[in-house]
Every structure is written in C-alpha cells, then in structure tokens.
Amino acid sequence: MSATVTRLTLISHGMTAAMRSARFPVDEPLDELPRGAASPAAPPADRVLAAPELRATATATLLTLRATVEPALRDLDCGDWAGRPMDTLDPADLMSWMTDPAYRGHGGEAITDLLDRVRGWLDTVVADRRRIVAITHPAVVRASVLLALAAPPESFWRMDIPPLSATTLHSRGPAWTVRHTANPL
C-alpha cells in the first residue's frame, strides 16, 4: 500500500444480548461464539483502535488485535433508554428518534451530535496515511459512511451494519471514499 493513502477499516463489534433482544445497549460483553466456530481474522493494520465499551474491546481480543482505546469511537449515547427494550418505549418517541436526526428527547445524543463527533475524529485520522482498523459500533460505522458520502443525516437508519462486519474507507486527501463493505468477518 502506498504511503499516500489512509485506509480505515471500521469493524462493528460482535453480537450482544441487547442486539438479539432489540434492547438499547449498556456496557455489556459479547455473546459467546457458537461451539466449534473459528475466531474471525482481522485485516492487516498499522494502527488498531477500539471504542471504550466492553463489547468493542472484547471484539478486538476476539480478533487477536491489541487496540488503543479511542473515546471518539464510543457508541451513540441512548440516554434514558439505555438497557430498555424498544417495545417498552412510546412509539411516537421512537418514531421521532428514527426520523428526526436532531431528536434528544431520550436525554442522550442526537444523530447530529454523533455525526459531529465522528466528523471530528475522521478529520484527525485522514492524514495518518496508514492502515487503521477501528473496532466500534454500528452507529459509528453508519455515521462514517454517511459523512464519506456526504449523505443527509436522515439517511442514518437506512444502513444495516451487521455484527463483525468490516467497512473500509480510504483517502488520498481531505475526503473519504467508501471502498468496500464486507459481510461478517
């Protein structure tokens, strides 16, 4: 790989109980891999980062990667909804959250807040000119892709980011290009 390119591979953390039960996450461990399943292989990297939550750092361990914790990769703050099943929320509140990127009625981050945070982080790594692997959350991967494509915030929920999937962005300058999205590792 040329030293003029920054290659950023965003890996969504592994499956959790919250994901299986349609519950807003708390800092929780990964589900165990099925018996006999091989650990997935990570792409090559010069630098490895992970979100601070247990499910992200445990995914780095699963991938046998030694990661530096990066606070900017933390999950979307769901505020008062953390730990709650989606079907226990007022449907109008849930619909507002899914259609209004500035919604903060849950006491957490709005999608626009997340986009601002991820934009700031991407601006710091774009000039790195190395192969970076970042283990993070589906929300951060979605935000990164939206920003790379200059897509509107209203498109945030239109992407499905499966557990242990890899999305690769690359840059030769100030802008990112979506290079590749892979099925689960």
C-alpha positions in Angstrom: 0.0 0.0 0.0 1.2 3.4 -0.9 2.1 5.8 2.0 -0.1 8.4 0.3 -3.3 6.6 1.2 -5.1 6.3 4.5 -7.1 3.0 4.7 -9.6 2.9 7.5 -11.4 -0.4 8.2 -14.3 0.0 10.6 -15.3 -3.3 12.3 -18.6 -3.5 14.0 -18.4 -5.2 17.4 -19.7 -8.8 17.8 -23.2 -9.9 18.7 -24.6 -9.0 22.2 -27.6 -9.9 24.2 -29.0 -6.4 23.6 -28.8 -6.8 19.9 -30.5 -10.1 20.0 -33.4 -8.8 22.1 -33.9 -5.4 20.4 -32.8 -3.6 23.6 -30.8 -0.3 23.8 -27.3 -1.3 24.8 -25.4 -0.8 28.1 -21.8 -1.7 28.5 -22.1 -5.4 28.1 -20.0 -8.4 27.0 -20.2 -10.2 23.7 -22.3 -13.3 23.2 -20.1 -16.4 23.1 -19.2 -17.7 19.7 -21.0 -21.0 18.8 -19.1 -24.1 19.9 -16.6 -25.0 17.3 -16.7 -21.7 15.5 -13.4 -20.3 14.5 -12.4 -16.8 15.6 -12.7 -14.4 12.6 -9.5 -12.9 11.1 -8.9 -9.2 11.1 -7.5 -7.2 8.2 -3.8 -6.1 8.3 -3.2 -2.9 10.3 -0.5 -0.4 11.2 -2.7 1.0 13.9 -5.6 -0.5 15.8 -8.2 1.5 17.8 -11.2 0.4 19.7 -14.2 2.1 21.3 -14.1 2.1 25.1 -17.1 -0.2 25.7 -16.5 -3.8 26.7 -18.2 -5.2 23.6 -15.7 -3.3 21.4 -12.6 -4.1 23.4 -13.7 -7.8 23.6 -14.1 -7.8 19.8 -10.5 -6.6 19.5 -9.5 -9.5 21.7 -11.6 -12.0 19.7 -9.8 -10.8 16.6 -6.4 -11.1 18.4 -5.7 -7.4 18.0 -4.0 -5.2 20.5 -6.0 -2.0 20.4 -5.6 1.5 21.8 -8.9 2.8 23.3 -10.3 5.8 21.3 -13.1 7.7 23.1 -14.4 9.3 19.9 -15.4 5.7 18.7 -17.8 5.3 21.7 -21.4 4.2 20.9 -24.3 6.6 20.4 -25.5 7.7 23.9 -29.1 6.5 24.2 -29.6 8.4 27.4 -32.7 7.3 29.5 -33.3 4.4 27.0 -30.1 2.5 27.8 -30.9 -1.1 28.8 -34.6 -0.7 27.8 -36.3 -2.9 25.1 -37.5 -0.9 22.2 -41.1 -2.2 22.6 -41.3 -0.5 26.0 -40.9 3.0 24.6 -43.7 5.3 23.5 -44.0 4.6 19.7 -44.2 8.3 19.0 -40.9 8.9 20.8 -39.2 6.0 19.0 -40.5 7.3 15.6 -39.3 10.8 16.4 -35.8 9.4 17.2 -35.7 7.4 13.9 -37.0 10.3 11.7 -35.5 13.5 13.3 -31.7 13.4 13.4 -31.8 16.3 16.0 -34.1 14.4 18.4 -32.8 14.4 22.0 -36.0 13.5 23.9 -34.3 10.5 25.4 -31.7 12.6 27.2 -28.8 11.2 25.1 -27.1 12.2 21.9 -28.9 13.2 18.7 -27.8 11.6 15.5 -26.5 15.1 14.5 -24.3 15.0 17.7 -22.9 11.7 16.7 -22.2 12.9 13.2 -20.3 15.9 14.6 -18.2 13.7 16.9 -17.4 11.2 14.1 -16.6 14.0 11.7 -14.1 15.5 14.1 -12.5 12.1 14.6 -12.3 11.3 10.9 -10.7 14.7 10.4 -7.9 13.7 12.8 -7.1 10.3 11.1 -7.4 11.3 7.5 -3.8 12.5 7.3 -2.5 9.3 9.0 -1.5 7.6 5.7 -1.5 4.2 7.3 -3.8 1.1 7.5 -6.0 1.7 10.5 -8.5 -0.8 12.0 -11.1 0.7 14.3 -13.4 -1.6 16.3 -16.6 0.3 17.1 -20.4 0.3 16.9 -22.9 0.1 14.1 -23.9 3.7 14.8 -20.3 5.0 14.3 -19.9 2.9 11.1 -23.2 4.4 9.8 -22.0 7.9 10.7 -18.7 7.4 9.0 -20.3 6.1 5.7 -22.8 9.0 5.7 -20.0 11.5 6.2 -17.9 9.9 3.4 -20.8 10.0 1.0 -22.0 13.5 2.1 -25.4 11.9 2.6 -28.1 13.7 4.6 -28.4 12.8 8.3 -32.0 11.5 7.6 -30.3 8.5 5.8 -28.7 7.3 9.1 -31.2 4.4 9.7 -31.1 3.2 6.1 -28.0 1.2 6.5 -27.8 -2.2 8.2 -24.4 -2.8 9.8 -24.2 -6.4 10.9 -22.1 -7.6 13.8 -18.4 -8.3 12.9 -18.8 -6.7 9.5 -16.0 -4.6 8.0 -16.5 -1.3 6.2 -13.4 0.2 4.5 -12.9 3.8 3.7 -9.8 5.3 2.0 -8.5 8.7 1.4 -5.7 10.3 -0.6 -6.6 13.8 0.6 -9.2 15.5 2.8 -12.2 13.5 1.7 -13.0 9.8 2.3 -14.3 7.3 -0.2 -16.3 4.2 0.7 -14.1 1.5 -0.8 -15.6 -1.8 0.5 -18.2 -3.2 2.8 -17.8 -6.9 3.7 -20.1 -9.4 5.3 -19.3 -10.5 8.8 -15.7 -11.5 9.1 
